[in-house]
């Protein structure tokens, strides 16, 4: 990276409990802390590791909740402890990203930051880094850059970016509009047109460009974050954070800033094709990890865990052994089987998206110990 290029500050959002990966993912030990990468690394560690060639450990920040701050620091021992930004309560992605942007701006007003989810898998780290570098060029021009994923199928579970013309002679495109999750027919039209990319929720921008846009569209949120940033690193930090944070609007960055910025012609994208997967449920986990000849996937990072699974005449299973007990299956196909010390889940792979409804039902029943 040449001297005139700004250095990247990486921001990783480690929130949410991943309810579609219940009962493995729980409020107390959410999915980003689990090794679901096919290696010993947790999703969070893998996310930080892939920023290695872009940002040094002292320029990587993680925004997380009070309950997970200690576990995050433990897993990321190379990162300075003060780079774990702790939210007193979840206020959705806009407040989390704005907090990180404001803290980074205090340290380096010229900074370019990249914001990434802690629970995505990326197969091709080199291609990912190249796309980030291209996005940084757009960020230097003052654009709010979002990473667009080249769609491989008409997916109804993702939002889409409607792309306009090229910016300059590189890979940068203008984003005309953010589109909500579509129906299958609409998604099919998007993919066929070639004008739409998946919205992966990964962003690159100059902190000052983002904070100016936040101030323009969300003045209340911007004012609150500004108050917190002014007290950051002082004796008043916790008191101001405790006073201001609960008053911030609970809103995603897409709704709060990006949609309005796109309408004003201030958003760009770089199409990426680097084996991205958001590991949203056990079915997709089964598609990403290595399967045996019959298509069965055992989710476990060491041999001891794999030895607790006995399969006979099975096909297309996703088995998650995390209780130490033996899990045996015979003559079944296309099932998810998750065994944890206090809960067992069995469901068809095609209904893996619906696991979240079981968590909702447990909440209604007041069974919070299982959540």
Beta strands, then each sheet from edge to edge (+ up, - down):
strand 1: 8-14
strand 2: 60-65
strand 3: 84-87
strand 4: 112-117
strand 5: 121-122
strand 6: 144-149
strand 7: 160-166
strand 8: 172-179
strand 9: 196-206
strand 10: 267-272
strand 11: 276-277
strand 12: 297-298
strand 13: 309-312
strand 14: 318-322
strand 15: 327-330
strand 16: 335-340
strand 17: 344-348
sheet 1: 3+ 2+ 1+ 4+ 9- 6+ 10+ 8- 7+
sheet 2: 5+ 11-
sheet 3: 12+ 14+ 16+ 17-
sheet 4: 13+ 15+
end
